[in-house]
């Protein structure tokens, strides 16, 4: 469904993605593992259209994304939860979650249906729904960002370091929410970046490693032995 | 000072403050969303005033009823904001977002100079006076002093409607919420499907229309001469800076403060009249350099 071929990108003249080949099938869960600064966020931002792409191509559901403006990409069913949450602080949690669907003129009945599904996956958000986003803790914010990505991500969800900075208990809660999402929405593809591969061992069926902007597939997924082989653990 | 004098000064101040508010809130909105301090904002005020006055004079010349001036004011404001504001944003400002502030100031200042001269070419340099709409609304007597209904009631009501309307628009409509989202985080907003380029254009048109509306309303109260735009940009900048740039309610409070301060000065210490807005601005910024109503940055992690 998502096919990246020979993708290169740069930030102010510095190359941050080099000839990346990457593929993601419908409903798949794929991990992208790499250290800080390896290019994880850059790859996700390139998919969303926020990077200066210097070569290669990204195709989503058969369409070349280069021809789709950044603000039209969510309309293809791509949801994005950035690493630093980026919630809109003056809105409540629910206003944040609804915003992308309202912008895309999704019918109110459909928004209500999606919201219900989201609160089933993330029940703790249902209690916080009318709280302003500015007052959230880091973990709650990550969940709200996931919920917002779910609102539009009907086909693909990009999660950038979702476990980063979460206390162990919250990380477990977040992982449980992801598992619930896997069970309730098996057709949505998930691309999760992480610097610590052990957190994703239970989800990801395939894994890629990224290092200095170069992506390689980790043979055999995230089993501990292959990680050791890939020199990442 | 006798209490009724203070009351009368306050009535003057409200009318005056309302007019500055209309211009300053547009300036503040544009800065809040686009991050550009638009020096050309004063030109929208001036052009709005000239277009409105010319329309009112033309309508009067055709023997049309005077009340028609009020819809004409609104039409003139929207026309100026959409056409001239839209052209300035789409052709010029769009190229300088994210560039150095000095460059942005220079570009908008250049636009201001160009529009100032264009306005002299189109409307001439002779004073233009179209006070028929103000006279048509009549006067009210307060403590033996006659006030025009236009200045005492209409202009403050329009300012109030703009304040409430803008707040509801930004808070309750999905387009307004998209503006707020782009203001807070342009990239995150685009990832939510918001067309930030379009939001910038519309915000600029709204801000320019508000300045033009202020100009249109003022056209009935004063005679229009070249240079009214530069006076207004300085004054509305003082209001916006006092409030904290980007603050809508703040602009209303600051405009009122400056309006009241100035009219009280007119009554009791006329030599300070022109100085008062800047004294208030300096006093506020000495104590709160970010402006009166700037909220604390929300934490990121």
Interface residues (C-beta under 8 A of the other chain):
Chain A: X48 X49 X50 X69 X70 X71 X72 X73 X74 X75 X80 X82 X84 X86 X88 X89 X90 X91 X95 X99 X100 X102 X103 X104 X105 X134 X138 X148 X152 X165
Chain B: X174 X177 X178 X180 X181 X184 X185 X187 X188 X189 X190 X191 X192 X193 X194 X195 X196 X298 X300 X301
